[in-house]
Amino acid sequence: MVDFWQIIQNASVELISPTTAAYALAALGLAIHFGFTGLINFGQAGFMAVGAYGFGISTLTFHFPVWAAVLTGIGASIVLALLLGVPTLRLRADYLAIVTIAAAEIFRLVVSTPNAGPITGSADGLSGYKTGFAALNPIPPGTYGFGPFTMNEYDLFLRLVAWTVVILCCLLAWQLMRSPWGRVVKGIREDEDAVRALGKNVYFYKMQSLILGGVFGSLAGIIFILPRAIVPSNFATTLTFFVYTVLLLGGAATILGPVIGSIIFWVTLSAVSGFVARAQEAGWFPGMSSVQAGQTRFIVVGVVLMLIVIFRPQGVFGNKKELAFVK
Amino acid sequence: MSSSAIPKKSGPVKTVDLHVGEIAPGVAKANPIIVADNVTRSFGGLVAVDVAHVEIPRNAITALIGPNGAGKTTFFNLLTGFDKPDSGTWTFSGKSLAGIPSFRVARLGQVRTFQLTKALGLLSVLDNMKLGAKGQKGENMFAALLPWIWRKQEAEVEARAMVLLEKFTLDTKAEDYAASLSGGQRKLLEMARALMSEPTLVMLDEPMAGVNPALTQSLLDHILDLKTQGMTVLFVEHDMQMVRHIADWVIVMAEGRIVAEGPPDVVMVNPAVIDAYLGSHHDQDLGEDPEQEEENVTAIRELLDANDES
């Protein structure tokens, strides 16, 4: 029999998991790029990877303290944003899309080459970079929480840090978007020539936006690797499109949308895969192997993404008024 | 020679005596705001703009007319930094503008609108207006995080925006998305937004295109009002009635060149102007292209109608 209580418990773990926080933060960066400024960045996985590897390599190879490793990750994403932005931000929006998706793949393939093994761990990736972060933990060892939210001191600390970062970044983005700076980038999204004609340095604003969203992406990458190891295959293009799903689910031009979108995404994904796996075991789907059952959730993600774009393009939190004027 | 205004029997007050010496293409102006020399721009083999010398008079309304493909909009784009010329220099209030990017041109006080209106659809009408204001502290990314730095200025900008919106009868729409405005209202919004930057020269690319007749008069009044407030207006327009009605000076372009200029009454009867509207196809058998023929006939009829009115 399918144990629905277990499925619900497993799914509710995702409510506050660090992965959910990481996706929320990456989607918030994408909201700044795509939702507010109109920059089509298809390489958010690249920004996350740069942050993750910046953190991991500086810790393992150069023995940086945690704060310096985080700054290295952030710095690497700024460098990536400049590299991508300088040649493409003067061009039409679609060029940025092409360049970012390519750059993210190039980065992933370069770090997974065997020759880079001593530094990047090639295809096996990196691990063992968490001791510095764990040492910062002020929470005494023990078991905390209740029910599905039972966790040890490291997991509790990680969740507190991850969601604090998400909240701070949300506040930062919220303040920026209600300021005159936000008005300029939203104007650029609508028509950059019009904004240029009003005396604003459009190129400069687009660069600032690309860097800010990229930095959020790199922080998301660091949070993403703290509960697991760094594995290059985690940063493939599918990651970017999952983040886009999260963003569109919540609402592209909103601050809370990415957070709620990420929670809905992960809880649903966990519930669906839990249900399919158990139902397959119980023989509800004759002819389906357990491997096939594991892949079903990605079919569900695709269908959900299509349904959102067709029936609720403004997302859960998007302004309904906007819908009347979607081009 | 200084410019002075004399009232006409009806209609707006025209500024006269703008030029110095004999009227001819490229004639010197008593008080020019823009002086352009040898500005050329070609697209492949096509020479879109080839202006040897032109001066735009200050504190007057100048119309730039000419048949389709005469290079008016390209010349506009060059003057505002939206396009780069192959050669040439031009000054705005004595300051050389060649090679200056468009956003700097706008900051210097030369603001433009577009032929295809660029209302920022998913911004409110009020936000559209506020975007026009220059020198906003809160537009700096770091200052934006500290609202007490820009809150006072923001309130001032908003007050100024509301005054302008009221003038352009858009104040009731302030909170609506600009996308919900009609075509004519968007033209009004674009003009009002341009005024938020407190420009000295307003360049309007076909301000009347697609505006319904009910709004035409109000748009005309707004343009005339700009002159009263001491601004200079340069506009591209196909509507000859409007040109005759409000322009103090008319510059005619054809095939990239300035072929004639002068006060509207004088220019409209200039054979070079009628030539300009026909001339580009004088060596073709018009019968072969009925569409082109119709276009040419319409152009002449407009010119003649406009002349009959006076």
HADDOCK unambig.tbl for C-alpha pairs under 7 A between the chains (distance, minus, plus):
assign (segid A and resid 175 and name CA) (segid B and resid 145 and name CA) 6.01 0.50 0.50
assign (segid A and resid 176 and name CA) (segid B and resid 144 and name CA) 5.88 0.50 0.50
assign (segid A and resid 176 and name CA) (segid B and resid 145 and name CA) 6.01 0.50 0.50
assign (segid A and resid 179 and name CA) (segid B and resid 138 and name CA) 6.29 0.50 0.50
assign (segid A and resid 179 and name CA) (segid B and resid 144 and name CA) 5.52 0.50 0.50
assign (segid A and resid 180 and name CA) (segid B and resid 138 and name CA) 5.05 0.50 0.50
assign (segid A and resid 180 and name CA) (segid B and resid 139 and name CA) 4.94 0.50 0.50
assign (segid A and resid 180 and name CA) (segid B and resid 144 and name CA) 6.81 0.50 0.50
assign (segid A and resid 181 and name CA) (segid B and resid 138 and name CA) 5.99 0.50 0.50
assign (segid A and resid 181 and name CA) (segid B and resid 139 and name CA) 4.07 0.50 0.50
assign (segid A and resid 181 and name CA) (segid B and resid 140 and name CA) 6.23 0.50 0.50
assign (segid A and resid 181 and name CA) (segid B and resid 141 and name CA) 6.00 0.50 0.50
assign (segid A and resid 181 and name CA) (segid B and resid 144 and name CA) 6.10 0.50 0.50
assign (segid A and resid 183 and name CA) (segid B and resid 131 and name CA) 6.84 0.50 0.50
assign (segid A and resid 184 and name CA) (segid B and resid 131 and name CA) 6.60 0.50 0.50
assign (segid A and resid 187 and name CA) (segid B and resid 120 and name CA) 6.12 0.50 0.50
assign (segid A and resid 190 and name CA) (segid B and resid 120 and name CA) 5.21 0.50 0.50
assign (segid A and resid 190 and name CA) (segid B and resid 121 and name CA) 6.49 0.50 0.50
assign (segid A and resid 190 and name CA) (segid B and resid 122 and name CA) 6.91 0.50 0.50
assign (segid A and resid 191 and name CA) (segid B and resid 118 and name CA) 6.83 0.50 0.50
assign (segid A and resid 191 and name CA) (segid B and resid 120 and name CA) 6.33 0.50 0.50
assign (segid A and resid 194 and name CA) (segid B and resid 118 and name CA) 5.91 0.50 0.50
assign (segid A and resid 196 and name CA) (segid B and resid 102 and name CA) 6.44 0.50 0.50
assign (segid A and resid 196 and name CA) (segid B and resid 103 and name CA) 5.03 0.50 0.50
assign (segid A and resid 197 and name CA) (segid B and resid 102 and name CA) 6.48 0.50 0.50
assign (segid A and resid 197 and name CA) (segid B and resid 103 and name CA) 5.92 0.50 0.50
assign (segid A and resid 197 and name CA) (segid B and resid 106 and name CA) 5.97 0.50 0.50
assign (segid A and resid 197 and name CA) (segid B and resid 111 and name CA) 6.42 0.50 0.50
assign (segid A and resid 197 and name CA) (segid B and resid 112 and name CA) 6.27 0.50 0.50
assign (segid A and resid 198 and name CA) (segid B and resid 103 and name CA) 6.71 0.50 0.50
assign (segid A and resid 198 and name CA) (segid B and resid 106 and name CA) 5.90 0.50 0.50
assign (segid A and resid 198 and name CA) (segid B and resid 111 and name CA) 6.77 0.50 0.50
assign (segid A and resid 198 and name CA) (segid B and resid 132 and name CA) 5.54 0.50 0.50
assign (segid A and resid 198 and name CA) (segid B and resid 194 and name CA) 6.81 0.50 0.50
assign (segid A and resid 199 and name CA) (segid B and resid 103 and name CA) 3.92 0.50 0.50
assign (segid A and resid 199 and name CA) (segid B and resid 104 and name CA) 5.98 0.50 0.50
assign (segid A and resid 199 and name CA) (segid B and resid 106 and name CA) 4.63 0.50 0.50
assign (segid A and resid 199 and name CA) (segid B and resid 107 and name CA) 5.01 0.50 0.50
assign (segid A and resid 200 and name CA) (segid B and resid 103 and name CA) 5.39 0.50 0.50
assign (segid A and resid 201 and name CA) (segid B and resid 103 and name CA) 5.82 0.50 0.50
assign (segid A and resid 322 and name CA) (segid B and resid 122 and name CA) 6.84 0.50 0.50
assign (segid A and resid 325 and name CA) (segid B and resid 179 and name CA) 6.55 0.50 0.50
